[in-house]
Amino acid sequence: MGLTHATWRKSSRSTNNGGACVEVADNLPGVVAVRDSKDPTGPVLTFTPASWRAFVAATPTD
């Protein structure tokens, strides 16, 4: 799977405390990609859109 055309944005659930930031690319057909903003050339996790929605819904906000 190519991520060449991924448009990365900082997750709305990321904080500004110590650089704990996650970037999400949700502009690709059939996949949501997630990476660590401190390591943009590092590993990327990929999810189906349904799996990503379930993960976000189950993630505590505090």
PyMOL commands that set and color helices and strands:
alter all, ss='L'
color gray80, all
select helices_A, chain A and resi 49-58
alter helices_A, ss='H'
color red, helices_A
select strands_A, chain A and resi 9-10+22-28+31-36+45-47
alter strands_A, ss='S'
color yellow, strands_A
deselect
rebuild
show_as cartoon
